[in-house]
Amino acid sequence: MIVRSIVVRAVVYFHLLAILSYALPTPPENMKIGVYDVSLSEKIGAWPAYFLGWNSVSVRPLFDTYVRLTGAHQHWNMFAPTPIHENLWVDATVTYKSGAEKQYVFPRNSKLTIVDGFIQERYWKYLDSVQEESNAIMWPDMARFVAQKMYKHHEDPPVRVRLHRHTKPVSEPGSKDDAEYTNFTFYDTPISSKNLKKERV
Amino acid sequence: MTSPLIRFDSWFFAKGKPHTLALLRIVFCSIAFLVLLIQSSFLYDYYGQGGLLSVEGLELWQWTGEGFNPLKYLSFKELVAFYTVILFACIGGILGLFTRVSLIITALGFLAFHNRNPLILNSGDALLRLVLTYLACSSCGNAYSLDRLRVLRSKKVDLAEQEVNLWPQRLIAIQIALLYFSAAWFKMQGVLWREGLVIWFVSRIEELQRFPVPEFFYSLWFSKVATYGTLILELALCTLVWFKPYRSWILAGGVLLHAGISYQFNIPFFGLITVSCYLAFYSSSEIQHFMKMLYKRVTSVRRPRSLRKLSPTGS
């Protein structure tokens, strides 16, 4: 009984330390530990950044395997530190073997009913992260998804997909919101219809 | 005088009645069921090989690798069967039928779905996964459950009267306080948060809006009040909430905060999941008292007042 109690305590405290370490923010980009030279008073004022730097560099790796296996990883940065300040939606132009072109628009909450917007919010979540330049590695997959969606006839498969980002910045505080959407093609790729046939449900 | 660590240990590993854990089980299994149910028409897009994230794409993504991820080996038909099993496990969790097994299957099922496509998750999903795991480790099937009735009939033992380990309940309370602490710290690193401008920007993101709001929501003064108010409330929700005299007031503030966010912004289930965790701050006796009041209220609504006043003869 005592052995069981000790084992349970050890596991639970280990878990507690793991989630404490993982839940803490990473230090701000301009205050990463050891990469800036400031006065002593600034260093004292910046102790939280030092602490966060120490946590993310020295402590967090100790728990990496554990949190990945148990799903205890967590990151509570909703709208923080900098919230989105740009309107965004994504669509694609699909070119078929016949030369015809069609548009595919990823589900847009603003164009859906409240119920559909609620149900299909995960597409927005996906787009919000995948369209970023830092995630360009995911764009071939995104283009393949669009081609798969738009693949209707075996004799006329999609052969090319262009992904477009539509953005409009939010107006500065106190000023009028009169900006227009600007369009930018962020990815253009040929598509192999062979793969699409294989993947069709 | 005992040291704070020893006092923390005795609080954390205390034993008590299972009613709070049982109510948490019913609420979270119901939410898990709904979260899965609304994905039913989009399973292929979300988790299929031809969907938003192929297995090859997933392997390029930084998060995965060694995590529990059986779905990447399944065909779509097998994935649908897996999904159906998790749905039934959620129902088992709600009813408290084979509770431990149901909860373990539900928690592992959510972990598998989350690892198959981490790109479609919001913070509510992460919290749901964590709470389901904590509940799977608890004796939450000892009350408000069919398991309890089964044992009561066969062995004449009332599980609801037995004391259970409360550390899973404490862990949920600590987890939610940690969420607010971390969220507040993340926010205070941002210039827009420190200047009170976040609501100005976020309320103008068209794809996030849910219901229409009054014009003053878009004003600068409201942005400052709401931004600073959010920060203050989040700090209170990880500190003052531990002091009983303030607890209900702070949690009521949290409910209002999430109701406001859920009304204006389309972040499905996040508010509901977060607010449901607040139950972990209440003891079993408080939950029992609340459930009794709720039962009285429901049964009195079911019988119209005019009928209640009548005698059996109708005079």
HADDOCK unambig.tbl for C-alpha pairs under 7 A between the chains (distance, minus, plus):
assign (segid A and resid 23 and name CA) (segid B and resid 182 and name CA) 6.07 0.50 0.50
assign (segid A and resid 24 and name CA) (segid B and resid 182 and name CA) 5.51 0.50 0.50
assign (segid A and resid 25 and name CA) (segid B and resid 182 and name CA) 6.51 0.50 0.50
assign (segid A and resid 25 and name CA) (segid B and resid 186 and name CA) 5.90 0.50 0.50
assign (segid A and resid 28 and name CA) (segid B and resid 189 and name CA) 6.75 0.50 0.50
assign (segid A and resid 68 and name CA) (segid B and resid 66 and name CA) 6.91 0.50 0.50
assign (segid A and resid 68 and name CA) (segid B and resid 67 and name CA) 5.08 0.50 0.50
assign (segid A and resid 69 and name CA) (segid B and resid 66 and name CA) 6.90 0.50 0.50
assign (segid A and resid 69 and name CA) (segid B and resid 67 and name CA) 4.76 0.50 0.50
assign (segid A and resid 69 and name CA) (segid B and resid 68 and name CA) 5.86 0.50 0.50
assign (segid A and resid 71 and name CA) (segid B and resid 111 and name CA) 6.21 0.50 0.50
assign (segid A and resid 72 and name CA) (segid B and resid 130 and name CA) 6.44 0.50 0.50
assign (segid A and resid 74 and name CA) (segid B and resid 126 and name CA) 6.61 0.50 0.50
assign (segid A and resid 76 and name CA) (segid B and resid 123 and name CA) 6.64 0.50 0.50
assign (segid A and resid 76 and name CA) (segid B and resid 179 and name CA) 6.05 0.50 0.50
assign (segid A and resid 76 and name CA) (segid B and resid 182 and name CA) 6.14 0.50 0.50
assign (segid A and resid 76 and name CA) (segid B and resid 183 and name CA) 5.23 0.50 0.50
assign (segid A and resid 77 and name CA) (segid B and resid 183 and name CA) 5.61 0.50 0.50
assign (segid A and resid 77 and name CA) (segid B and resid 186 and name CA) 5.93 0.50 0.50
assign (segid A and resid 78 and name CA) (segid B and resid 183 and name CA) 6.91 0.50 0.50
assign (segid A and resid 80 and name CA) (segid B and resid 186 and name CA) 5.66 0.50 0.50
assign (segid A and resid 80 and name CA) (segid B and resid 187 and name CA) 4.84 0.50 0.50
assign (segid A and resid 80 and name CA) (segid B and resid 190 and name CA) 6.56 0.50 0.50
assign (segid A and resid 81 and name CA) (segid B and resid 186 and name CA) 5.24 0.50 0.50
assign (segid A and resid 81 and name CA) (segid B and resid 187 and name CA) 4.68 0.50 0.50
assign (segid A and resid 81 and name CA) (segid B and resid 188 and name CA) 6.95 0.50 0.50
assign (segid A and resid 81 and name CA) (segid B and resid 189 and name CA) 5.49 0.50 0.50
assign (segid A and resid 81 and name CA) (segid B and resid 190 and name CA) 4.17 0.50 0.50
assign (segid A and resid 82 and name CA) (segid B and resid 190 and name CA) 5.41 0.50 0.50
assign (segid A and resid 82 and name CA) (segid B and resid 192 and name CA) 6.67 0.50 0.50
assign (segid A and resid 83 and name CA) (segid B and resid 198 and name CA) 6.79 0.50 0.50
assign (segid A and resid 83 and name CA) (segid B and resid 202 and name CA) 6.97 0.50 0.50
assign (segid A and resid 84 and name CA) (segid B and resid 202 and name CA) 6.71 0.50 0.50
assign (segid A and resid 85 and name CA) (segid B and resid 201 and name CA) 5.42 0.50 0.50
assign (segid A and resid 85 and name CA) (segid B and resid 202 and name CA) 6.61 0.50 0.50
assign (segid A and resid 86 and name CA) (segid B and resid 205 and name CA) 6.78 0.50 0.50
assign (segid A and resid 87 and name CA) (segid B and resid 205 and name CA) 5.29 0.50 0.50
assign (segid A and resid 87 and name CA) (segid B and resid 206 and name CA) 6.39 0.50 0.50
assign (segid A and resid 108 and name CA) (segid B and resid 207 and name CA) 6.52 0.50 0.50
assign (segid A and resid 109 and name CA) (segid B and resid 207 and name CA) 5.15 0.50 0.50
assign (segid A and resid 110 and name CA) (segid B and resid 206 and name CA) 6.17 0.50 0.50
assign (segid A and resid 110 and name CA) (segid B and resid 207 and name CA) 5.15 0.50 0.50
assign (segid A and resid 114 and name CA) (segid B and resid 210 and name CA) 6.60 0.50 0.50
assign (segid A and resid 118 and name CA) (segid B and resid 266 and name CA) 6.44 0.50 0.50
assign (segid A and resid 118 and name CA) (segid B and resid 268 and name CA) 5.96 0.50 0.50
assign (segid A and resid 119 and name CA) (segid B and resid 38 and name CA) 5.94 0.50 0.50
assign (segid A and resid 122 and name CA) (segid B and resid 120 and name CA) 5.00 0.50 0.50
assign (segid A and resid 123 and name CA) (segid B and resid 120 and name CA) 6.83 0.50 0.50
assign (segid A and resid 125 and name CA) (segid B and resid 120 and name CA) 5.32 0.50 0.50
assign (segid A and resid 125 and name CA) (segid B and resid 121 and name CA) 6.93 0.50 0.50
assign (segid A and resid 126 and name CA) (segid B and resid 119 and name CA) 5.21 0.50 0.50
assign (segid A and resid 126 and name CA) (segid B and resid 120 and name CA) 4.94 0.50 0.50
assign (segid A and resid 138 and name CA) (segid B and resid 57 and name CA) 6.37 0.50 0.50
assign (segid A and resid 141 and name CA) (segid B and resid 53 and name CA) 6.41 0.50 0.50
assign (segid A and resid 141 and name CA) (segid B and resid 54 and name CA) 6.77 0.50 0.50
assign (segid A and resid 141 and name CA) (segid B and resid 57 and name CA) 6.11 0.50 0.50
assign (segid A and resid 142 and name CA) (segid B and resid 52 and name CA) 6.31 0.50 0.50
assign (segid A and resid 145 and name CA) (segid B and resid 50 and name CA) 6.23 0.50 0.50
assign (segid A and resid 145 and name CA) (segid B and resid 51 and name CA) 5.70 0.50 0.50
assign (segid A and resid 145 and name CA) (segid B and resid 52 and name CA) 5.65 0.50 0.50
assign (segid A and resid 148 and name CA) (segid B and resid 50 and name CA) 6.70 0.50 0.50
assign (segid A and resid 170 and name CA) (segid B and resid 201 and name CA) 6.23 0.50 0.50
assign (segid A and resid 170 and name CA) (segid B and resid 204 and name CA) 6.44 0.50 0.50
assign (segid A and resid 173 and name CA) (segid B and resid 200 and name CA) 6.80 0.50 0.50
assign (segid A and resid 173 and name CA) (segid B and resid 220 and name CA) 6.74 0.50 0.50
assign (segid A and resid 174 and name CA) (segid B and resid 220 and name CA) 6.68 0.50 0.50
assign (segid A and resid 199 and name CA) (segid B and resid 49 and name CA) 6.87 0.50 0.50
assign (segid A and resid 199 and name CA) (segid B and resid 50 and name CA) 5.60 0.50 0.50
